[in-house]
Amino acid sequence: MTVPSKTIWPLDTHTSAKHEILKRYLQCWFPILNTYHGRIVYVDGFCGPGRYSKGEPGSPLIAIDVAKSHRKALIGEIVFWFIDEREDRIEHLKSELGSISVPAHFKVHPESGLFHEKLTRLLDKVDQDKGILAPTFVFIDPFGFAGIPFALVERLLKKTRCEVLITFMVDAINRFLQHPDPKIVNHINELFGRPDCVELALKSSDRIGTLRDIYQQQLERVAKFVRYFEMRDANNRVQYLLFFASNHPLGHVKMKEAMWAIDTAGEFRFSDATNPLQSVLFESDYTPALWTILQGRFVGQEVTTDRILDFVNDETAFLGKHMKRALKEHLNTAVDSERIAVRETKADGKKWIRGSFPPGVFVTFP
């Protein structure tokens, strides 16, 4: 990805897909958190000018539009904090924001400066005041890898109800592993939060895979749910990764829903390989892959659909609707060794309706 030098620049296909994922996730995140909390915060750490060269909205305008246009009016205070180190881009964003109306309870703060410095000061103040950070979603979308130290991401994720979506420029990191400037190497070490990442990657036969796995392991130390999605081009080459980290199962499910909703028939594709044994391409024929995972986990066992769904939601890239389709196909298969068996009575004592898989259905895997 070429780093743009101008104030505004053209929108590329992969960024458009990333923004669609962000939009779909925020359509769920805003109303869910707003229902239970009087204040929620959206942070865009590398926000840009707010609009692209052909007039397409950038992530700041997308976030505000999602909050404004939700079918159920959002209440309470919603804080939008937009940060970019380029003053010219913040000034352009301010002009864009000035042309739209926002409800009085929307607090919009565009600021020029370094993301890691701004967020560090906020977290320092919260800690010094012994305060509680409002539920916060942070979109970290840099062109490179400097200025997003893992120590900062870790601090954020240790706060209650905080989540991150990070553009992880793994190809750029790989290209700079042997850079002679120690400052560049230090940026990489800070990004990963451990001093041996460069050495480990250089020793590996799969440097990009090693860098990806190290970052995933670091996130998993502080977040219960970590998922990364490979953004690929039409030739199936990885362009960059999107890392999502959260401590909340519903957020994990909603992010997966956002990913599965993106059309992958065009110039880009998605894959998930967060678990190396469960690599998934986001394509229409997903049932064989999911069945292999389910059979490997529950072979020879009788379990309820509740337990199967928890496993699918929490530990795979798939969704509940995928689970139901996989079970239905393997209820009706002609292959004995692939066929599930189902009790006629559910856990609540009611009769099971054949072909349906609501909660409480007892399923035996071959």
Contacts in CASP RR format, 6 or more apart in sequence:
PFRMAT RR
TARGET T0000
AUTHOR 0000-0000-0000
METHOD contacts of the structure
MODEL  1
MTVPSKTIWPLDTHTSAKHEILKRYLQCWFPILNTYHGRIVYVDGFCGPG
RYSKGEPGSPLIAIDVAKSHRKALIGEIVFWFIDEREDRIEHLKSELGSI
SVPAHFKVHPESGLFHEKLTRLLDKVDQDKGILAPTFVFIDPFGFAGIPF
ALVERLLKKTRCEVLITFMVDAINRFLQHPDPKIVNHINELFGRPDCVEL
ALKSSDRIGTLRDIYQQQLERVAKFVRYFEMRDANNRVQYLLFFASNHPL
GHVKMKEAMWAIDTAGEFRFSDATNPLQSVLFESDYTPALWTILQGRFVG
QEVTTDRILDFVNDETAFLGKHMKRALKEHLNTAVDSERIAVRETKADGK
KWIRGSFPPGVFVTFP
1 12 0 8 1.000
1 143 0 8 1.000
1 169 0 8 1.000
1 172 0 8 1.000
1 239 0 8 1.000
1 240 0 8 1.000
3 143 0 8 1.000
3 144 0 8 1.000
4 143 0 8 1.000
7 49 0 8 1.000
7 86 0 8 1.000
7 88 0 8 1.000
7 89 0 8 1.000
7 92 0 8 1.000
8 49 0 8 1.000
8 51 0 8 1.000
8 52 0 8 1.000
8 53 0 8 1.000
8 89 0 8 1.000
8 92 0 8 1.000
9 52 0 8 1.000
9 53 0 8 1.000
10 52 0 8 1.000
10 53 0 8 1.000
10 54 0 8 1.000
11 52 0 8 1.000
11 53 0 8 1.000
11 54 0 8 1.000
11 56 0 8 1.000
11 58 0 8 1.000
13 267 0 8 1.000
13 268 0 8 1.000
14 231 0 8 1.000
14 233 0 8 1.000
14 239 0 8 1.000
14 240 0 8 1.000
14 268 0 8 1.000
16 56 0 8 1.000
17 231 0 8 1.000
17 262 0 8 1.000
17 268 0 8 1.000
18 141 0 8 1.000
18 167 0 8 1.000
18 231 0 8 1.000
18 242 0 8 1.000
19 58 0 8 1.000
19 59 0 8 1.000
19 62 0 8 1.000
20 258 0 8 1.000
20 261 0 8 1.000
20 262 0 8 1.000
21 165 0 8 1.000
21 242 0 8 1.000
21 255 0 8 1.000
21 258 0 8 1.000
21 259 0 8 1.000
21 262 0 8 1.000
22 59 0 8 1.000
22 62 0 8 1.000
22 63 0 8 1.000
22 139 0 8 1.000
22 165 0 8 1.000
22 258 0 8 1.000
23 62 0 8 1.000
23 66 0 8 1.000
24 257 0 8 1.000
24 258 0 8 1.000
24 261 0 8 1.000
24 262 0 8 1.000
25 165 0 8 1.000
25 254 0 8 1.000
25 255 0 8 1.000
25 258 0 8 1.000
26 42 0 8 1.000
26 62 0 8 1.000
26 63 0 8 1.000
26 66 0 8 1.000
26 67 0 8 1.000
26 137 0 8 1.000
27 66 0 8 1.000
27 70 0 8 1.000
28 251 0 8 1.000
28 254 0 8 1.000
28 257 0 8 1.000
28 258 0 8 1.000
29 137 0 8 1.000
29 163 0 8 1.000
29 251 0 8 1.000
29 254 0 8 1.000
30 40 0 8 1.000
30 66 0 8 1.000
30 67 0 8 1.000
30 70 0 8 1.000
30 74 0 8 1.000
30 78 0 8 1.000
31 70 0 8 1.000
31 72 0 8 1.000
31 74 0 8 1.000
32 250 0 8 1.000
32 254 0 8 1.000
33 40 0 8 1.000
33 135 0 8 1.000
33 161 0 8 1.000
34 40 0 8 1.000
34 74 0 8 1.000
34 75 0 8 1.000
34 76 0 8 1.000
34 78 0 8 1.000
37 134 0 8 1.000
37 135 0 8 1.000
37 161 0 8 1.000
38 75 0 8 1.000
38 76 0 8 1.000
38 77 0 8 1.000
38 134 0 8 1.000
39 76 0 8 1.000
39 77 0 8 1.000
39 78 0 8 1.000
39 79 0 8 1.000
39 134 0 8 1.000
39 135 0 8 1.000
40 77 0 8 1.000
40 78 0 8 1.000
40 79 0 8 1.000
40 134 0 8 1.000
40 135 0 8 1.000
40 136 0 8 1.000
40 137 0 8 1.000
41 78 0 8 1.000
41 79 0 8 1.000
41 81 0 8 1.000
41 133 0 8 1.000
41 134 0 8 1.000
41 135 0 8 1.000
41 136 0 8 1.000
41 137 0 8 1.000
42 63 0 8 1.000
42 67 0 8 1.000
42 78 0 8 1.000
42 79 0 8 1.000
42 80 0 8 1.000
42 81 0 8 1.000
42 136 0 8 1.000
42 137 0 8 1.000
42 139 0 8 1.000
43 81 0 8 1.000
43 83 0 8 1.000
43 119 0 8 1.000
43 136 0 8 1.000
43 137 0 8 1.000
43 138 0 8 1.000
43 139 0 8 1.000
44 59 0 8 1.000
44 60 0 8 1.000
44 63 0 8 1.000
44 80 0 8 1.000
44 81 0 8 1.000
44 82 0 8 1.000
44 83 0 8 1.000
44 139 0 8 1.000
44 141 0 8 1.000
45 81 0 8 1.000
45 82 0 8 1.000
45 83 0 8 1.000
45 84 0 8 1.000
45 115 0 8 1.000
45 119 0 8 1.000
45 138 0 8 1.000
45 139 0 8 1.000
45 140 0 8 1.000
45 141 0 8 1.000
46 83 0 8 1.000
46 84 0 8 1.000
46 115 0 8 1.000
46 140 0 8 1.000
46 141 0 8 1.000
46 142 0 8 1.000
46 143 0 8 1.000
47 59 0 8 1.000
47 60 0 8 1.000
47 82 0 8 1.000
47 83 0 8 1.000
47 84 0 8 1.000
47 89 0 8 1.000
47 90 0 8 1.000
47 93 0 8 1.000
47 110 0 8 1.000
48 58 0 8 1.000
48 59 0 8 1.000
48 60 0 8 1.000
48 82 0 8 1.000
48 84 0 8 1.000
48 86 0 8 1.000
48 89 0 8 1.000
48 90 0 8 1.000
48 93 0 8 1.000
49 84 0 8 1.000
49 88 0 8 1.000
49 89 0 8 1.000
49 90 0 8 1.000
49 92 0 8 1.000
49 93 0 8 1.000
49 96 0 8 1.000
50 57 0 8 1.000
50 58 0 8 1.000
50 59 0 8 1.000
50 60 0 8 1.000
50 61 0 8 1.000
50 89 0 8 1.000
50 92 0 8 1.000
50 93 0 8 1.000
50 96 0 8 1.000
51 57 0 8 1.000
51 58 0 8 1.000
51 61 0 8 1.000
51 92 0 8 1.000
51 96 0 8 1.000
52 58 0 8 1.000
57 65 0 8 1.000
59 139 0 8 1.000
59 141 0 8 1.000
60 80 0 8 1.000
60 82 0 8 1.000
60 93 0 8 1.000
60 96 0 8 1.000
60 97 0 8 1.000
60 110 0 8 1.000
61 96 0 8 1.000
61 97 0 8 1.000
61 100 0 8 1.000
63 80 0 8 1.000
63 139 0 8 1.000
64 80 0 8 1.000
64 97 0 8 1.000
64 100 0 8 1.000
64 102 0 8 1.000
64 106 0 8 1.000
64 108 0 8 1.000
67 74 0 8 1.000
67 78 0 8 1.000
67 80 0 8 1.000
67 106 0 8 1.000
68 102 0 8 1.000
68 103 0 8 1.000
68 106 0 8 1.000
74 105 0 8 1.000
75 105 0 8 1.000
76 105 0 8 1.000
77 105 0 8 1.000
77 107 0 8 1.000
78 105 0 8 1.000
78 106 0 8 1.000
78 107 0 8 1.000
79 107 0 8 1.000
79 109 0 8 1.000
79 134 0 8 1.000
80 106 0 8 1.000
80 107 0 8 1.000
80 108 0 8 1.000
80 109 0 8 1.000
81 109 0 8 1.000
81 111 0 8 1.000
82 90 0 8 1.000
82 93 0 8 1.000
82 108 0 8 1.000
82 109 0 8 1.000
82 110 0 8 1.000
82 111 0 8 1.000
83 110 0 8 1.000
83 111 0 8 1.000
83 112 0 8 1.000
83 113 0 8 1.000
83 114 0 8 1.000
83 115 0 8 1.000
83 118 0 8 1.000
83 119 0 8 1.000
84 90 0 8 1.000
84 93 0 8 1.000
84 110 0 8 1.000
84 112 0 8 1.000
84 113 0 8 1.000
85 112 0 8 1.000
85 113 0 8 1.000
85 114 0 8 1.000
85 115 0 8 1.000
86 112 0 8 1.000
87 112 0 8 1.000
89 112 0 8 1.000
90 110 0 8 1.000
90 111 0 8 1.000
90 112 0 8 1.000
93 110 0 8 1.000
94 110 0 8 1.000
97 108 0 8 1.000
97 110 0 8 1.000
102 108 0 8 1.000
111 118 0 8 1.000
114 147 0 8 1.000
115 140 0 8 1.000
115 142 0 8 1.000
115 147 0 8 1.000
115 148 0 8 1.000
116 147 0 8 1.000
116 148 0 8 1.000
116 149 0 8 1.000
116 152 0 8 1.000
119 138 0 8 1.000
119 152 0 8 1.000
119 156 0 8 1.000
120 152 0 8 1.000
123 133 0 8 1.000
123 152 0 8 1.000
123 155 0 8 1.000
123 156 0 8 1.000
123 159 0 8 1.000
126 132 0 8 1.000
126 133 0 8 1.000
126 159 0 8 1.000
132 160 0 8 1.000
133 159 0 8 1.000
133 160 0 8 1.000
133 162 0 8 1.000
135 160 0 8 1.000
135 161 0 8 1.000
135 162 0 8 1.000
136 156 0 8 1.000
136 159 0 8 1.000
136 161 0 8 1.000
136 162 0 8 1.000
136 163 0 8 1.000
137 162 0 8 1.000
137 163 0 8 1.000
137 164 0 8 1.000
137 165 0 8 1.000
138 156 0 8 1.000
138 162 0 8 1.000
138 163 0 8 1.000
138 164 0 8 1.000
138 165 0 8 1.000
139 164 0 8 1.000
139 165 0 8 1.000
140 148 0 8 1.000
140 153 0 8 1.000
140 164 0 8 1.000
140 165 0 8 1.000
140 166 0 8 1.000
140 167 0 8 1.000
141 165 0 8 1.000
141 166 0 8 1.000
141 167 0 8 1.000
142 148 0 8 1.000
142 167 0 8 1.000
142 169 0 8 1.000
143 169 0 8 1.000
144 169 0 8 1.000
144 172 0 8 1.000
145 169 0 8 1.000
145 172 0 8 1.000
145 173 0 8 1.000
145 176 0 8 1.000
145 187 0 8 1.000
145 188 0 8 1.000
145 191 0 8 1.000
146 187 0 8 1.000
146 191 0 8 1.000
147 187 0 8 1.000
147 190 0 8 1.000
147 191 0 8 1.000
148 166 0 8 1.000
148 191 0 8 1.000
149 190 0 8 1.000
149 191 0 8 1.000
149 193 0 8 1.000
150 190 0 8 1.000
150 191 0 8 1.000
150 192 0 8 1.000
150 193 0 8 1.000
150 194 0 8 1.000
150 215 0 8 1.000
150 218 0 8 1.000
151 190 0 8 1.000
151 193 0 8 1.000
153 164 0 8 1.000
153 166 0 8 1.000
153 219 0 8 1.000
153 222 0 8 1.000
153 245 0 8 1.000
154 218 0 8 1.000
154 221 0 8 1.000
154 222 0 8 1.000
156 162 0 8 1.000
156 164 0 8 1.000
157 163 0 8 1.000
157 164 0 8 1.000
157 219 0 8 1.000
157 222 0 8 1.000
157 223 0 8 1.000
157 245 0 8 1.000
157 247 0 8 1.000
158 222 0 8 1.000
160 247 0 8 1.000
161 247 0 8 1.000
161 248 0 8 1.000
162 247 0 8 1.000
163 244 0 8 1.000
163 245 0 8 1.000
163 246 0 8 1.000
163 247 0 8 1.000
163 248 0 8 1.000
163 251 0 8 1.000
164 243 0 8 1.000
164 244 0 8 1.000
164 245 0 8 1.000
164 246 0 8 1.000
165 242 0 8 1.000
165 243 0 8 1.000
165 244 0 8 1.000
165 255 0 8 1.000
166 242 0 8 1.000
166 243 0 8 1.000
166 244 0 8 1.000
166 245 0 8 1.000
167 240 0 8 1.000
167 241 0 8 1.000
167 242 0 8 1.000
168 212 0 8 1.000
168 215 0 8 1.000
168 228 0 8 1.000
168 240 0 8 1.000
168 241 0 8 1.000
168 242 0 8 1.000
168 243 0 8 1.000
169 240 0 8 1.000
170 208 0 8 1.000
170 209 0 8 1.000
170 211 0 8 1.000
170 212 0 8 1.000
170 238 0 8 1.000
170 240 0 8 1.000
170 241 0 8 1.000
171 208 0 8 1.000
171 238 0 8 1.000
171 239 0 8 1.000
171 240 0 8 1.000
173 188 0 8 1.000
173 191 0 8 1.000
173 211 0 8 1.000
174 201 0 8 1.000
174 207 0 8 1.000
174 208 0 8 1.000
174 211 0 8 1.000
176 184 0 8 1.000
176 185 0 8 1.000
176 188 0 8 1.000
177 185 0 8 1.000
177 188 0 8 1.000
177 198 0 8 1.000
177 201 0 8 1.000
177 202 0 8 1.000
177 207 0 8 1.000
178 202 0 8 1.000
179 185 0 8 1.000
185 198 0 8 1.000
188 197 0 8 1.000
188 198 0 8 1.000
189 195 0 8 1.000
189 197 0 8 1.000
189 198 0 8 1.000
191 215 0 8 1.000
192 211 0 8 1.000
192 214 0 8 1.000
192 215 0 8 1.000
192 218 0 8 1.000
193 218 0 8 1.000
194 214 0 8 1.000
194 218 0 8 1.000
197 211 0 8 1.000
197 214 0 8 1.000
200 210 0 8 1.000
200 214 0 8 1.000
201 207 0 8 1.000
201 210 0 8 1.000
201 211 0 8 1.000
201 214 0 8 1.000
204 210 0 8 1.000
208 238 0 8 1.000
212 228 0 8 1.000
212 241 0 8 1.000
215 243 0 8 1.000
216 226 0 8 1.000
216 228 0 8 1.000
216 243 0 8 1.000
216 274 0 8 1.000
219 226 0 8 1.000
219 243 0 8 1.000
219 245 0 8 1.000
220 226 0 8 1.000
222 245 0 8 1.000
223 245 0 8 1.000
223 246 0 8 1.000
223 247 0 8 1.000
224 246 0 8 1.000
224 247 0 8 1.000
224 248 0 8 1.000
224 249 0 8 1.000
225 244 0 8 1.000
225 245 0 8 1.000
225 246 0 8 1.000
225 247 0 8 1.000
225 248 0 8 1.000
225 249 0 8 1.000
225 251 0 8 1.000
225 252 0 8 1.000
225 314 0 8 1.000
226 243 0 8 1.000
226 244 0 8 1.000
226 245 0 8 1.000
226 274 0 8 1.000
227 243 0 8 1.000
227 244 0 8 1.000
227 252 0 8 1.000
227 255 0 8 1.000
227 256 0 8 1.000
227 272 0 8 1.000
227 274 0 8 1.000
227 317 0 8 1.000
228 241 0 8 1.000
228 242 0 8 1.000
228 243 0 8 1.000
228 244 0 8 1.000
228 272 0 8 1.000
228 273 0 8 1.000
228 274 0 8 1.000
229 241 0 8 1.000
229 242 0 8 1.000
229 244 0 8 1.000
229 259 0 8 1.000
229 270 0 8 1.000
229 271 0 8 1.000
229 272 0 8 1.000
230 238 0 8 1.000
230 241 0 8 1.000
230 270 0 8 1.000
230 271 0 8 1.000
230 272 0 8 1.000
230 273 0 8 1.000
231 238 0 8 1.000
231 239 0 8 1.000
231 240 0 8 1.000
231 241 0 8 1.000
231 242 0 8 1.000
231 268 0 8 1.000
231 270 0 8 1.000
232 238 0 8 1.000
232 239 0 8 1.000
232 268 0 8 1.000
232 269 0 8 1.000
232 270 0 8 1.000
232 271 0 8 1.000
233 239 0 8 1.000
233 267 0 8 1.000
233 268 0 8 1.000
233 269 0 8 1.000
234 266 0 8 1.000
234 267 0 8 1.000
234 268 0 8 1.000
234 269 0 8 1.000
236 269 0 8 1.000
239 268 0 8 1.000
244 252 0 8 1.000
244 255 0 8 1.000
246 252 0 8 1.000
246 255 0 8 1.000
249 313 0 8 1.000
249 314 0 8 1.000
252 313 0 8 1.000
252 314 0 8 1.000
253 313 0 8 1.000
253 319 0 8 1.000
256 317 0 8 1.000
256 318 0 8 1.000
256 319 0 8 1.000
257 319 0 8 1.000
259 270 0 8 1.000
259 272 0 8 1.000
259 282 0 8 1.000
259 317 0 8 1.000
260 282 0 8 1.000
260 319 0 8 1.000
262 270 0 8 1.000
262 282 0 8 1.000
264 270 0 8 1.000
264 282 0 8 1.000
264 283 0 8 1.000
269 281 0 8 1.000
269 282 0 8 1.000
269 283 0 8 1.000
270 281 0 8 1.000
270 282 0 8 1.000
271 279 0 8 1.000
271 280 0 8 1.000
271 281 0 8 1.000
271 282 0 8 1.000
272 278 0 8 1.000
272 279 0 8 1.000
272 280 0 8 1.000
272 282 0 8 1.000
272 317 0 8 1.000
273 279 0 8 1.000
273 280 0 8 1.000
274 317 0 8 1.000
275 315 0 8 1.000
275 316 0 8 1.000
277 293 0 8 1.000
278 289 0 8 1.000
278 293 0 8 1.000
278 316 0 8 1.000
278 317 0 8 1.000
280 286 0 8 1.000
280 289 0 8 1.000
280 316 0 8 1.000
280 317 0 8 1.000
280 318 0 8 1.000
286 318 0 8 1.000
286 322 0 8 1.000
287 322 0 8 1.000
287 325 0 8 1.000
287 326 0 8 1.000
287 329 0 8 1.000
290 312 0 8 1.000
290 316 0 8 1.000
290 318 0 8 1.000
290 322 0 8 1.000
290 323 0 8 1.000
290 326 0 8 1.000
291 326 0 8 1.000
291 329 0 8 1.000
291 330 0 8 1.000
291 338 0 8 1.000
293 316 0 8 1.000
293 318 0 8 1.000
294 308 0 8 1.000
294 311 0 8 1.000
294 312 0 8 1.000
294 323 0 8 1.000
294 326 0 8 1.000
294 327 0 8 1.000
294 365 0 8 1.000
295 365 0 8 1.000
295 366 0 8 1.000
297 311 0 8 1.000
298 308 0 8 1.000
298 311 0 8 1.000
298 363 0 8 1.000
298 365 0 8 1.000
299 365 0 8 1.000
299 366 0 8 1.000
300 364 0 8 1.000
300 365 0 8 1.000
300 366 0 8 1.000
301 364 0 8 1.000
301 365 0 8 1.000
302 343 0 8 1.000
302 362 0 8 1.000
302 363 0 8 1.000
302 364 0 8 1.000
302 365 0 8 1.000
303 362 0 8 1.000
303 363 0 8 1.000
303 365 0 8 1.000
304 347 0 8 1.000
304 359 0 8 1.000
304 360 0 8 1.000
304 361 0 8 1.000
304 362 0 8 1.000
304 363 0 8 1.000
305 323 0 8 1.000
305 327 0 8 1.000
305 357 0 8 1.000
305 358 0 8 1.000
305 359 0 8 1.000
305 360 0 8 1.000
305 361 0 8 1.000
305 363 0 8 1.000
306 359 0 8 1.000
306 360 0 8 1.000
308 323 0 8 1.000
308 327 0 8 1.000
308 363 0 8 1.000
309 320 0 8 1.000
309 323 0 8 1.000
309 359 0 8 1.000
312 318 0 8 1.000
312 319 0 8 1.000
312 320 0 8 1.000
312 322 0 8 1.000
312 323 0 8 1.000
313 319 0 8 1.000
313 320 0 8 1.000
323 357 0 8 1.000
324 357 0 8 1.000
327 340 0 8 1.000
327 357 0 8 1.000
327 363 0 8 1.000
328 355 0 8 1.000
328 357 0 8 1.000
330 338 0 8 1.000
330 339 0 8 1.000
330 340 0 8 1.000
331 339 0 8 1.000
331 340 0 8 1.000
331 342 0 8 1.000
331 354 0 8 1.000
331 355 0 8 1.000
333 339 0 8 1.000
336 366 0 8 1.000
337 366 0 8 1.000
338 366 0 8 1.000
339 366 0 8 1.000
340 363 0 8 1.000
340 364 0 8 1.000
340 365 0 8 1.000
340 366 0 8 1.000
341 363 0 8 1.000
341 364 0 8 1.000
341 366 0 8 1.000
342 352 0 8 1.000
342 354 0 8 1.000
342 361 0 8 1.000
342 362 0 8 1.000
342 363 0 8 1.000
342 364 0 8 1.000
343 352 0 8 1.000
343 361 0 8 1.000
343 362 0 8 1.000
344 351 0 8 1.000
344 352 0 8 1.000
345 351 0 8 1.000
345 352 0 8 1.000
345 362 0 8 1.000
346 352 0 8 1.000
346 358 0 8 1.000
346 360 0 8 1.000
346 361 0 8 1.000
346 362 0 8 1.000
347 359 0 8 1.000
347 360 0 8 1.000
347 361 0 8 1.000
347 362 0 8 1.000
348 360 0 8 1.000
352 361 0 8 1.000
357 363 0 8 1.000
END
